[in-house]
Amino acid sequence: MHPLMLLLLILKGHLRLGAQISSKDINGLTIIHYAVDSNEMKNVQFAVETQLDINQQDHNGWTPLIRAAIQQCKPEILEYLIEKGADKSIEDRNGFGYEKHLELSNDIGDK
């Protein structure tokens, strides 16, 4: 089992017991950011359903949506995040938003 999957299973158990998972790591990442990293819809849905801030920015200013674009996540994950209220207009520390990161990641993927 992938370590991230194990972590999400553990978190589900802790949530049932009333744990708070709104904490950030040293890079400002939350469970939603890590769920996006997994590129698995069920993980993203679980993280979004915990009602954390879907527009939470990490230390780079990346929201989960920007992170999904940068990491070339499955299109359905991008669509789901937008459907659930991810703000496409938020910019990172460099002034790049979702659309710019999507464009840049597609350019890299084409090469």
N, C-alpha and C positions, 0 to 999 in steps of 0.2 A: 504494500500500500504506500502510495506517495505521502511524504511527510505532511504536505499541506492538507491532504484529504484527512489524515489522522487528526491534525489540528482542528479542522472544522468539525469533525465528529466529537472531539472533546469539548469544543465550544458549545455545540448543541446541548450536550449534557449539562454543562455549567449554566447555560441559559435557563434550562428547565428548573434549576435549583435557585434561580434568581440572581445570577452573577451579572455584573455590569461589563460590557465589552466595548465601551466607548473610548477605551484607552488608545493612545498612539505609541508607536515605537520610537526609537531614537531619530528616525528619518521622517517622523510625522505620519507614518502609514497606519491606517486603521484596518479593521477586518474587511471592509469593502474593497480597499486597495488590494489586499492579499487575495480576495476572492476573484477579482479581475485578473490577477496574475495567473490564476489557475486555468483561465480560459474555459471554464466549465460553467454552463448556464445554471446548473443546480446550486453551485456555490455562490454565484452572484445573486440568485434569487433569495437564498437563505440570508445572505448579508444584508440585502436591501430590506427584507422583511423584518430585520431586527430594529428597523426604523432609525438607524443612524443617519447622519447627514450625508446624503448622496453627493453633495457638492463639497465635501471636506477636502481641503487642499493639504498636500504634504509639504515638506520643506522646499521643494522645487516649485510649488504652486500647482502641482498636478492634481487634478480631481480624478476620481475613478474613471470618468469618461475620457479625459485626456490620456490617462494611463492605458486605457483599452485601445485607443487609437495608436499610440506609440508602439504598443506591443502587438499590433495587428491581430487583435482578438477577433473571434468569430463575429460576423455582421449582426447576428441575432442578439449578441451581448450588447453591442453598441445601441441597437434599436431598443432593447429592453431598458437600458439605463436612461435613454432619452424619454421613453414612454413613462418611466417612473419619476421623471422630474429633473434629470441631470441637465444642468444649465450649459448650453453650448457656447455662451458668450464669455464665460470666465477665462481669464488669461493667466498664464504661469508667470514666473519671475522674469522671463525673457520677453514677455508681451505676446506670446503665442497662445492662441486659443485652440479649441477642438478642431476646427476646420483646417487650420494651418498644420497642426500635428498630423491630422489624417492625410493631408496632401504630402507632407514630408515622408511619412511612413510608407505611403503608396509608391512614392518615387524610389525609395530604397528597395522596396519589395520587387520593383520592376527591373532592377539591375542585377 
